[in-house]
Amino acid sequence: MIRDNKPGPAQVQQPTAPVPAQTFRFSTPVVETPAIFVIGGWIARLLGFLVRLPFRFPVLVTALASSAAVAYWFGWLPLLVVLVLAGGGLAGWWWRWPASFHRFVTLRVLAGWRWVWVYHRHWQPVLVVAGLAESYLERQYLPRIRRVTCSDWSDRVRVRLVAGTSPADFEARVTELAHGFGAPSCRVTVRGPRDIVLEFPRRDMLADTIPALPVPEQVDLKALPMGTCEDGSAWLLRLHGTHVLTVGVTGAGKGSVIWSAVRAMTPAIQAGTVRVWAVDPKRMELSYGRSMFARYADDGEAAVELLERAVAAMQDRAARYAGKQRTHIPTSDDPFLVIVVDEVAFLTAYHPDRDVRRRAENALATLTSQGRSVGVAVLAALQDPRKEVLNLRNLFPDKIALRLDEASQVDMVLGEGARDRGANAHLIDPDLPGVAYVRLEGSSIPVRVRAAYVSDEDITAMATDMEEVA
């Protein structure tokens, strides 16, 4: 029997249509660039750098040019004499006026060095890896460094953005920028169209504990000394004409904020132009200074009664002011009334009596919505910023975020976009109580601060002085 080895119909491979990967593709031909064009590009870049150099480093270029001119026209010995005299003048300047020398010489030399060695050197790789470089027609476009300035604690890099990008792109990459340039953090400030400033701290000005500040002789209720800002300036808190919400986990330093504010108002409290009503559910934080408070409550029912009395006093004052005056001036007859509420969530969310929670929330809502113009302020402290705990947080114009548990809580406290602008309250070191980010009404820029630590001995001394005055 002879078998037919020819393939049957089922064995014949049918022609198939080409898959997309097999279709023809056209690409731009690669043409070698002549060496003369490459060398010409290098020369053009060098000439551009030399032209910009006097504008970027005017003092350095002037000094080098003057030295070269003296050496060329008069020789090396006169140049040596000039250099010695210049060095002596700088030494005398440093010895006689160290502050101005530091400002005009040391910081400018540091800025030039960090411009060249840190930012210009790493600018392209950091921005490319962070996704902040733009490409168009196979050409890469980078934001350009316009200027670098240094302060005692930070570098400020002024940047011109590429057309079509926005500051939000940099705000979303602050972590990458901080790590890329070896800084602990990065903050973005918008100066104008396509003009931003990146601020990189070099060291932490708030690493050391700040002792209790001296009691001021004159009290300014719109600028109470509380501690220190990150740039070394004084942290001044406005309390008259606003309400302040302080949020932080246990041990974050809420007591430092409250007692620093009370300490700064001590002379006015003694004079009777300021009265402080305190609510202290824990009976631990504010009990040390009970003699400093005109009213004090440490349980739910008493606290609600205190808040409702504050509402009645506020409404009585508003009725007297109607049609006669629009702003409050603290006097002994009409003192500035400060309602300090520690652990406000105990009254609004955790108290077992629903009626107490409802009355407390209504009273706080009335005070925070109507009290500013008649001289009533609420200074409240809280651990958990969620809406179900305190849905009145938007009625507090000024907010202070101490150490928080979660990154999402930063925007809950300080407002949307605060974390993108560098307010990393969730990353505050637990060993730095009192460190916080402050966001004031009308400003979108959070400021890093540290409240002074008011010890038990300081509070006891304040209370004793108050009792002696009384």
Summary of the structure (lengths in Angstrom):
residues: 470
radius of gyration: 32.6
end to end distance: 129.9
largest distance: 129.9
contacts: 1354
relative contact order: 0.09
helix: 44%
strand: 18%
